Amino acid sequence: MALPFRQRIFLILVALTAVPTALAVVGWALAVRTVGPSAGARVGWEEVAASARDMVDRIDTTRLAPR
């Protein structure tokens, strides 16, 4: 049984919007999953922590010699 013209057009339009959207969502999810916990970000934060520790050591006033 053939569908009426309006239903065929409606199904085609739904397919033209739903399929690319679904592919985009799946692609986004896969990209986030593979890139998420990257080692590069961890290294960057370790450098920030090291520079913060260095800054705290340099401005530590408890190690100053009395006058």
PLY file of the C-alpha trace (Angstrom):
ply
format ascii 1.0
element vertex 67
property float x
property float y
property float z
element edge 66
property int vertex1
property int vertex2
end_header
0.00 0.00 0.00
1.50 3.27 -1.13
1.57 6.23 1.20
-0.18 9.44 0.22
1.99 12.21 -1.18
1.93 14.33 2.00
3.02 11.42 4.18
5.86 10.55 1.81
7.07 14.15 1.83
6.78 14.26 5.62
8.80 11.05 6.02
11.47 12.32 3.65
11.76 15.59 5.56
11.96 13.75 8.88
14.68 11.49 7.50
16.61 14.46 6.12
16.64 16.10 9.55
16.86 13.10 11.88
19.65 11.17 10.16
22.24 14.00 10.05
21.34 15.04 13.58
21.78 11.49 14.86
25.11 11.18 13.05
26.29 14.49 14.49
25.36 13.44 18.03
27.09 10.08 17.67
30.18 11.75 16.22
30.25 14.30 19.02
29.90 11.58 21.66
32.74 9.57 20.13
34.96 12.64 19.91
34.34 13.55 23.54
34.93 9.97 24.61
38.29 9.68 22.86
39.59 13.16 23.65
38.11 13.56 27.15
40.73 12.49 29.67
43.81 13.42 27.68
47.30 13.31 29.11
48.09 16.73 27.67
45.62 18.45 29.93
47.04 16.66 32.96
50.57 17.77 32.05
49.34 21.35 31.70
47.77 21.31 35.17
50.94 19.78 36.64
52.93 22.71 35.22
50.46 25.15 36.77
50.78 23.39 40.13
54.58 23.43 39.92
54.67 27.14 39.15
52.24 27.82 42.00
54.47 25.89 44.41
57.48 27.85 43.16
55.63 31.13 43.67
54.63 30.17 47.22
58.24 29.22 48.01
59.49 32.58 46.74
57.03 34.68 48.75
57.24 32.62 51.94
57.97 35.21 54.64
58.62 32.69 57.40
62.07 31.95 55.97
63.25 35.57 55.99
66.25 36.40 58.15
65.53 38.82 61.03
67.09 42.30 60.82
0 1
1 2
2 3
3 4
4 5
5 6
6 7
7 8
8 9
9 10
10 11
11 12
12 13
13 14
14 15
15 16
16 17
17 18
18 19
19 20
20 21
21 22
22 23
23 24
24 25
25 26
26 27
27 28
28 29
29 30
30 31
31 32
32 33
33 34
34 35
35 36
36 37
37 38
38 39
39 40
40 41
41 42
42 43
43 44
44 45
45 46
46 47
47 48
48 49
49 50
50 51
51 52
52 53
53 54
54 55
55 56
56 57
57 58
58 59
59 60
60 61
61 62
62 63
63 64
64 65
65 66
